[in-house]
Amino acid sequence: MKFYSSATGAFLFNAALDKPADQFILFNLEGHDSQFILGINREDLKTPGTQLHAYPQIELPKDLNLEEQNIFFTMIDQNKGTITGYKVGNNWEPIQVWKLSLTQTEGERINSIQSQH
């Protein structure tokens, strides 16, 4: 993964992924100026005890309390018609906090999701 300066666009450094990821989420930590990227593998969310990974790891605070940070994310499964909400717990473990089924019958597929802000 390559990191670039948001101010200049100049290349800063490379970071190797600790584990394959198919989804990436940009997030901030309370009380820190840096932004981080959360690497998520959808299949790992089905396995209890799985750890997510944040990058760049070298800039993560050593005394980070993830329970106090309140980092949440959602995953959409179009094939199953569900939206699932997760919280990042201690040790970067994803904790499922809610799940919504948007379909009325099994096999129904969601073709489009739009959000308004």
Rosetta blueprint (number, residue, H / E / L):
1 M L
2 K E
3 F E
4 Y E
5 S L
6 S L
7 A L
8 T L
9 G L
10 A L
11 F E
12 L E
13 F E
14 N E
15 A L
16 A L
17 L L
18 D L
19 K L
20 P L
21 A L
22 D L
23 Q E
24 F E
25 I E
26 L E
27 F E
28 N E
29 L L
30 E L
31 G L
32 H L
33 D L
34 S L
35 Q E
36 F E
37 I E
38 L E
39 G E
40 I E
41 N L
42 R H
43 E H
44 D H
45 L H
46 K H
47 T L
48 P L
49 G L
50 T L
51 Q L
52 L L
53 H E
54 A E
55 Y E
56 P L
57 Q H
58 I H
59 E H
60 L L
61 P L
62 K L
63 D L
64 L L
65 N L
66 L H
67 E H
68 E H
69 Q H
70 N L
71 I L
72 F E
73 F E
74 T E
75 M E
76 I E
77 D E
78 Q L
79 N L
80 K L
81 G L
82 T E
83 I E
84 T E
85 G E
86 Y E
87 K E
88 V E
89 G L
90 N H
91 N H
92 W H
93 E L
94 P E
95 I E
96 Q E
97 V E
98 W E
99 K E
100 L E
101 S E
102 L L
103 T L
104 Q L
105 T L
106 E L
107 G L
108 E L
109 R L
110 I L
111 N L
112 S L
113 I L
114 Q L
115 S L
116 Q L
117 H L
